[in-house]
Amino acid sequence: MGRVTYQEMERFWPASTDDYAAPMNDIPKVVFSKTLNKATWPESSIARGDLDEEIRALKSRPGGEIIAWGGAGFAQALSRAGLIDSYAIVVQPVVYGGGKPIFQNLHETLHLHLVASTTFSSGTQRNQYEPQRQGIGAA
């Protein structure tokens, strides 16, 4: 998680009675920050090193998926470094007319391959993409 997202979630989940509270509190969490002094949410640690090195070290550990929660800046840094294996992009049927782009200052064009799409009754759409590897999905 990015620092801001971590701090928002840290205030909510430990005291929550929501069905997702136990899993959120029990799973290991890593906050990427050079300014956060301590991580008090259970199962949390702070990664202060190079983003690329820290993510690659996490990926080399045994276990399941790594889910990245954070703002646009965090997503941009992960995308630029080529560290995302799968994008779950949720589109809400609302236009605010502003905000930060999730893809900015990429070193090269990022081609995505749609692997799944779900539209909910609210109009919200969840699209699952994987970065297109050379030769895959090329037209």
C-alpha positions in Angstrom: 0.0 0.0 0.0 0.9 3.6 -0.4 1.3 5.6 2.8 -1.9 7.6 2.5 -4.1 4.6 1.7 -2.4 2.6 4.5 -3.2 5.4 7.1 -6.8 5.6 5.9 -7.3 1.8 6.2 -5.4 1.6 9.5 -7.9 4.0 11.1 -10.9 2.0 9.8 -10.3 -1.8 9.8 -8.9 -2.6 13.3 -12.2 -1.4 14.9 -14.5 -2.5 12.1 -17.2 -5.2 12.6 -17.6 -5.6 8.8 -17.3 -9.1 7.4 -14.0 -8.2 5.7 -12.5 -6.8 8.9 -10.9 -10.1 10.0 -9.2 -10.9 6.7 -8.1 -7.3 6.3 -6.6 -7.3 9.8 -5.0 -10.8 9.5 -3.3 -10.6 6.1 0.3 -9.3 5.9 0.5 -5.7 4.8 3.5 -3.7 3.5 3.3 0.1 3.3 5.7 1.8 0.9 6.9 5.0 2.6 10.0 6.9 3.3 8.2 9.2 5.8 6.0 6.8 7.9 7.7 6.3 11.3 5.9 3.1 12.4 3.2 0.7 11.2 0.8 -0.1 14.1 -1.9 -2.0 12.2 -1.4 -5.7 12.9 0.6 -7.7 10.4 2.1 -4.5 8.9 5.6 -3.6 8.0 7.3 -0.6 6.2 9.2 -0.9 3.0 11.6 2.0 2.6 13.9 0.8 -0.1 13.8 1.0 -3.9 10.3 0.2 -5.1 11.4 -2.2 -7.8 13.7 -4.1 -5.4 11.1 -4.3 -2.6 8.3 -5.5 -5.0 10.6 -8.1 -6.6 11.6 -9.4 -3.1 7.9 -9.7 -2.1 7.1 -11.6 -5.3 9.9 -14.0 -4.6 8.3 -15.0 -1.2 6.0 -18.0 -1.0 2.3 -17.2 -0.8 -0.6 -16.0 -2.9 -1.3 -12.9 -4.8 0.0 -9.5 -4.0 -2.7 -6.8 -4.2 -1.5 -3.2 -4.5 -3.8 -0.6 -2.8 -2.9 3.0 -3.3 -3.5 6.2 -5.1 -2.7 7.3 -8.6 1.0 8.1 -7.7 1.6 4.6 -6.4 -0.1 3.0 -9.4 2.0 5.1 -11.7 5.2 4.1 -10.1 4.3 0.4 -10.2 3.3 0.7 -13.9 6.4 2.6 -14.9 8.6 -0.1 -13.3 6.6 -2.9 -15.1 5.7 -4.5 -11.7 2.0 -5.2 -12.3 1.0 -8.6 -13.6 -2.7 -7.9 -13.7 -4.8 -4.7 -13.6 -8.3 -4.8 -12.1 -9.8 -1.5 -13.3 -13.2 -0.5 -11.8 -15.1 2.1 -13.7 -17.9 3.9 -11.9 -20.6 5.6 -14.0 -19.7 9.0 -12.6 -17.6 11.8 -14.2 -15.9 14.3 -11.9 -14.0 16.2 -14.5 -10.7 16.0 -12.7 -8.3 13.8 -10.8 -5.0 12.2 -11.3 -4.5 9.7 -14.2 -3.4 6.2 -13.2 -1.1 6.0 -16.2 1.3 8.8 -16.5 4.9 9.2 -17.7 5.3 5.6 -18.8 8.7 4.8 -20.4 6.9 3.0 -23.3 3.4 2.2 -24.5 1.6 -0.3 -22.2 -0.6 -2.6 -24.2 -3.2 -4.3 -22.1 -5.1 -7.5 -23.0 -8.7 -7.8 -21.6 -9.1 -11.1 -19.8 -12.4 -10.6 -18.0 -15.2 -8.0 -17.7 -18.1 -7.8 -15.4 -20.9 -5.1 -15.4 -23.0 -4.8 -12.3 -26.6 -3.6 -12.0 -25.3 -0.3 -10.7 -23.5 0.3 -14.0 -20.2 -0.2 -12.4 -17.8 -2.2 -14.5 -14.8 -4.3 -13.4 -12.3 -5.0 -16.2 -9.4 -7.4 -15.7 -6.3 -6.7 -17.9 -2.9 -8.2 -18.2 0.0 -6.5 -19.8 0.3 -7.7 -23.4 3.6 -9.6 -23.8 5.3 -9.6 -27.2 3.4 -11.8 -29.6 0.3 -12.3 -27.3 -2.9 -10.8 -28.6 -1.1 -8.9 -31.4 -3.3 -8.2 -34.3 
